[in-house]
Amino acid sequence: MTSRLTEKATFAGGCFWCMVKPFKEWDGIVDVVSGYMGGHVENPTYEDVKKGDSGHLEVVEITYDPSIFTYEKLLELYWPQIDPTDAGGQFHDRGHSYTTAIFYYNEEQRKAAEHSKEELANSGKFSKPIVTDIRPAETFYRAEEYHQDYYEKEQDHYEEDRAKSGRDEFIKEYWK
């Protein structure tokens, strides 16, 4: 019996509902879990995070098999989901809890994240600076169950919220 070696990657990209689907459906991605990271309150609730009381960001924690899907490929998939120049949130979701960040688990991830950020900054794609933080991973808190795979569970509401957000228009303009 062979055991599959997996690693974790954690990304903040604004609303975590919109960050699950782009990662979920690839070979080598074992799981994508919505949650919270980076704050000062233990076991924060969605309301704590949304109000900004906990200091956490909404994140997705990705468990992946690096022999099938590399960390660098995850970074290539991450950047086009966000506006990396917006320090105030993402699209219609405003405030600290909706800001962007890459949380790294080891030195190799940190270096890869820094390199990809530098490449993006030098690409000329954006006229404003890339403000996405690159930070050490902290305790991950799984979000409440109703947030998990929200795009599947509440498809109509998810699609309506996403359509209003401006995310897809931004992606189409800057990334496609």
SULMO-V919733 format. One record per helix or strand of 3 or more residues. SS is the DSSP state (H for helix, E for strand). FROM is the first residue (numbers start at 1). TO is the last residue. If there is no record, write none. Layout:
# SULMO-V919733
SS;FROM;TO  SS;FROM;TO
This chain:
# SULMO-V919733
E;7;13  H;17;24  E;29;37  H;46;51  E;57;64  H;71;79  H;96;98  E;100;104  H;107;122  E;133;136  H;145;147  H;150;153  H;155;165  H;167;174
